[in-house]
Amino acid sequence: MPKARLTSAAVDRFAIPSAGQVEYYDTVLPAFGVRVSYSGTKAWFVMGRVDRKLTRFTLGRYPATSLAEARERAREIISHIKAGLDPRQLKRDERRLLEKERLATFNAVGAEFLTFHVERHLRANTARGERSPVSRF
């Protein structure tokens, strides 16, 4: 568990281990760090206790996620943890809300279509979804 002042140049210089993973913790933000794996992948993470259990939150891969972005996300997660909230549950709730909004939007568009198109342009049997009594087959 080496500690280093994490900078982009420092992360670029970290040696790739021959096996397993090595985690480098930041001296500025102690719970924040970068994990370097034997495959050469470098990923940002933050550690925190949620419900008295030590939990690792992966923030993204380097260099796709910059050091500044990763530090900002780490600070957000740490603030949520200090407030007694579970960041994973917050993310789940946000996804559920977005899905609910998406479905509500789809239902609204469907109702508008039925009102403005089906009732105006289709015959009554077609609008009700009934099949014709005479079948072609």
matplotlib code that plots the C-alpha trace (Angstrom):
import matplotlib.pyplot as plt

x = [0.0, 2.4, 1.6, 2.4, 1.3, -0.8, -0.2, -0.7, 3.0, 3.4, 0.6, 2.3, 5.5, 4.0, 5.6, 3.3, 3.5, 4.5, 1.4, -1.6, -2.4, -0.7, -2.7, -1.1, -2.9, -2.9, -1.2, -3.6, -6.9, -6.0, -9.0, -8.3, -5.9, -5.1, -4.9, -2.3, -2.9, -0.5, -2.3, -1.3, -4.8, -4.8, -8.1, -9.1, -10.8, -11.9, -12.3, -14.9, -17.0, -20.6, -22.6, -19.4, -18.1, -15.0, -16.1, -14.1, -15.7, -14.2, -14.3, -13.0, -10.0, -6.9, -6.5, -10.2, -11.1, -8.7, -7.1, -9.2, -12.5, -11.6, -10.7, -14.0, -16.0, -14.0, -14.8, -18.5, -18.5, -16.6, -19.1, -22.0, -20.4, -19.8, -23.5, -24.4, -25.6, -24.7, -23.4, -24.4, -28.0, -28.0, -26.9, -29.6, -32.3, -31.1, -31.3, -34.8, -35.9, -34.5, -36.2, -39.5, -39.2, -38.4, -41.5, -43.6, -42.4, -43.2, -46.7, -47.3, -46.2, -48.4, -51.4, -50.9, -50.5, -53.8, -55.6, -54.3, -53.7, -55.8, -59.1, -58.8, -57.5, -58.6, -62.0, -63.7, -63.0, -59.3, -59.0, -60.5, -58.1, -60.8, -60.2, -62.4, -65.0, -63.9, -60.4, -58.3, -56.7]
y = [0.0, 2.6, 6.3, 9.0, 12.4, 11.5, 13.5, 12.6, 12.3, 10.1, 7.8, 7.5, 6.4, 3.8, 0.4, -2.4, -5.4, -8.8, -10.3, -9.1, -5.5, -2.6, 0.2, 3.6, 5.9, 9.7, 11.8, 14.7, 12.7, 9.6, 7.4, 8.0, 6.1, 4.4, 0.6, -0.7, -4.2, -6.7, -6.1, -2.4, -1.2, 1.8, 2.5, 5.2, 4.1, 5.5, 3.5, 4.2, 2.5, 2.0, 0.4, -0.4, -2.4, -1.2, -0.7, 0.2, 2.4, 2.3, 5.7, 5.0, 4.0, 6.2, 8.1, 8.0, 9.5, 12.3, 12.9, 16.0, 14.2, 11.2, 13.4, 15.3, 12.1, 10.8, 13.9, 13.5, 9.9, 10.7, 13.5, 11.1, 8.5, 11.1, 12.1, 8.4, 7.7, 4.7, 6.0, 2.8, 3.2, 6.8, 5.6, 3.0, 5.5, 7.9, 5.1, 4.2, 7.8, 8.2, 4.9, 6.1, 9.4, 7.6, 5.4, 8.4, 10.2, 7.2, 6.8, 10.5, 10.3, 7.2, 8.8, 11.9, 9.7, 7.9, 11.3, 13.2, 10.5, 7.4, 9.1, 11.5, 9.3, 5.7, 4.0, 3.1, -0.7, 0.0, 2.4, -0.1, -2.8, -5.1, -7.5, -7.5, -10.3, -11.2, -12.8, -13.0, -16.3]
z = [0.0, -1.2, -0.8, -3.4, -4.4, -7.4, -10.5, -14.1, -14.6, -11.5, -12.6, -16.0, -14.3, -12.1, -12.9, -14.1, -11.7, -13.0, -11.3, -9.4, -8.6, -6.8, -5.2, -4.8, -2.3, -2.6, 0.1, -0.6, -0.4, 1.7, 0.8, -3.0, -5.1, -8.4, -8.9, -11.4, -12.6, -14.3, -17.6, -17.6, -16.7, -14.3, -12.5, -10.0, -6.7, -3.4, -0.2, 2.5, 5.2, 4.3, 7.2, 9.0, 6.0, 4.1, 0.4, -2.7, -5.3, -8.8, -10.4, -13.9, -15.8, -16.5, -18.9, -20.0, -16.6, -15.7, -12.3, -11.7, -12.6, -10.4, -7.4, -7.8, -7.9, -4.9, -2.9, -3.7, -2.6, 0.6, 1.4, 0.8, 3.1, 5.8, 5.6, 6.3, 2.7, 0.5, -2.9, -4.5, -3.4, -4.6, -8.0, -8.1, -7.1, -9.8, -12.4, -11.3, -11.5, -15.0, -16.1, -14.6, -16.5, -19.7, -19.3, -18.4, -21.5, -23.6, -22.2, -22.7, -26.3, -26.8, -25.4, -27.6, -30.6, -29.8, -29.3, -32.3, -34.9, -34.3, -33.4, -36.4, -39.1, -38.5, -38.6, -35.4, -35.7, -36.4, -33.6, -31.1, -32.5, -33.6, -36.5, -39.6, -39.6, -43.1, -43.1, -46.2, -45.2]

ax = plt.figure().add_subplot(projection="3d")
ax.plot(x, y, z, "-o")
ax.set_aspect("equal")
plt.show()
